[in-house]
Every structure is written in C-alpha cells, then in structure tokens.
Amino acid sequence: MIMIMLNQTDVTPSCFILNGIPGLEDMHMWISFPFCSMYVVAMVGNCGLLYLIRYEDSLHRPMYYFLAMLSLTDLVMCSSTTPKALCIFWFQLKEISFKDCLVQMFFIHTFTGMESGVLMLMALDRYVAICYPLRYSTILTNPVIARVGVATFLRAVFLIIPLVFFTKQLPYCRGNLIHHTYCDQLSVAKLSCGNIKINVVYGLMAAFLIGGFDILCIAISYTMILWAVVSLSSTEARRKAFSTCTAHICAIVFSYSPAFFCFFFNRFGSHTIPSSCHIIVANIYLLLPPTMNPIVYGVKTKQIRDCVLRILSAPGVGDRQGS
C-alpha cells in the first residue's frame, strides 16, 4: 500500500487506494456476483433499447428520444464505477491515480445530475402528451428535444466542474486510503487537512440546484397530469393515461430512493449507520436505475414489447434457432 508522505501544506497525492467495502473484505467475491450480474443486464438492456430506438421507425417519437438519453446516461453512469469495483473485488487492484480519481468523480456526479435532468424532461414529456395531446408533436419537435438535452447535460457539467476543481486544490495529509469503491467527492475531501467547508457547501448547493429543481418540476408536472386525468369522464381513458406514466414513475423511484439515502447518510447518519451499508447503497444507486430502467420500459411500454417480439419472431431468427 502506498502512503503519502506529509510535510508541506500543499500536498497532492500521486494516487489513492480504494478499499472497497470496509468490514466486508472477506465477502468481496460474493458481493461481486450481484454487482457483475446487474452490470451485464444494464449494458445489454440499455444497448438493446438504443438499438431499437435507432432502427425502429415506430419509436422515432419524443418519448423514446428521451428514453435514449436516459439509456446513454445510464450506460456512462454505471460504467464509470462498476468495472473498477469489480477489479477491487476480484483482483485487489485498489490503486487509482489522483487524476483518474478526479475524472471518475467528474463522470459520476455529472451523469447522476444528467440522470435527474432526463427524468425531469420525461415528466414534462408526459405532461405535454396528456394535457396537450393535439399539440404534442408541434411542441416537442426534434430541435427542441436536442436543445433541452444539451442544456441538461451542460447544466450538470458546469455545476460539477467547480466541485472537482475545489477537490483538486485541497492539501491531502491524512493518508490516501479511501473507504469506498469509487472516488466520491466527500470521501476524497475527508482525506484533506485543509478547510473542506467550500466543498460541502458547494456540493449541497449543486445538489439542490440539480436534484431540488428537477424534483420540483416532476412534482408540478404530475400534479397537473393528475388534475387532467381525474377530469376525464371515461374510466378507460383515465386508466390509459395513467398507464403511460407507470414506467416513468418506476424509474423515478429506482433513481431517487437510493439517492435520498446516500444524501442523508452523508450529512446526518454517518454515526448511526454502518459505512458498509452506505457504500453498498451508494453502488446500488449507480447500478439499480441502469439495470431496471430497460426492464421496466420493456415490460410496461407496448411499442417496445411489440418491436422486441417482432424481431424475435422474424423468420431469420427462427431459422437460426432451429438450425
């Protein structure tokens, strides 16, 4: 294990050591199996969704363009942490350079912010589809979708870059052992002997500007959707309107539930909840949405189901299976 020699106030480590899940080192191999399984499902499911949306004309609609954004975000989000975690669990490759740690930190926080933003855009998409169905295609045109997607990405980038810069400028004099499977901003900052108040305050501000704003927009969108659906006279029409939101509501639950746990643990529960529990949930936070989103949308969305069944029942597929 490489330890950092301390002398001056301006100390920059050459590398960090990611310790995995402290207290559960003997179970790392067993823990790796569900992590690896979820990662494989996430990669296959999201790549499959992107393929369908790209090549199926029936899926060239705003809802599925936003779903493609979500799938791309999920792929980057889980790929930024899980391969390194598996290397720790399987091969004890715990070392990560200081620069790679900052890059990983940037990707993690940028694309979790992007995930939240895309979920917000999908809520607005459902609002327009249900409340203004006749104007749906004229409001959510391809240029509009591209602009809001780029704006959501740039919002996350510009809010996270200062956080990474503040972390880079800190002097590190408390060793280089990070009790985590990836370079979480607070876990890295706690190794500093400098003042990390700006990191904590700015991190909270970025979380509220991204997550708080998105949750507010989602809440307003679904309030308006609920109001519009309840006013429908037909029970069947109400059922169909609600059913179009089911997959998106599941995606919100899968994304925000572990996120809230991690947020409150970092600020209030570090002395009452075992750190191993926090680290496992933090990894689930980055793995659960990418794993479940393609499954939920594949099961709950009729157009995607029909496309999958049509591909599987194509003559070429049946011929290859029978040969």
SULLINFEN-V477544 format. One record per helix or strand of 2 or more residues. SS is the DSSP state (@ for helix, = for strand). FROM is the first residue (numbers start at 0). TO is the last residue. If there is no record, write none. Layout:
BEGIN
[[SS/FROM/TO] [SS/FROM/TO]]
END
This chain:
BEGIN
[[=/14/17] [@/24/54] [@/56/58] [@/61/78] [@/81/90] [=/94/96] [@/97/130] [@/132/138] [@/141/168] [=/176/177] [@/184/188] [@/196/229] [@/234/242] [@/245/268] [@/274/299] [@/301/311] [@/314/321]]
END
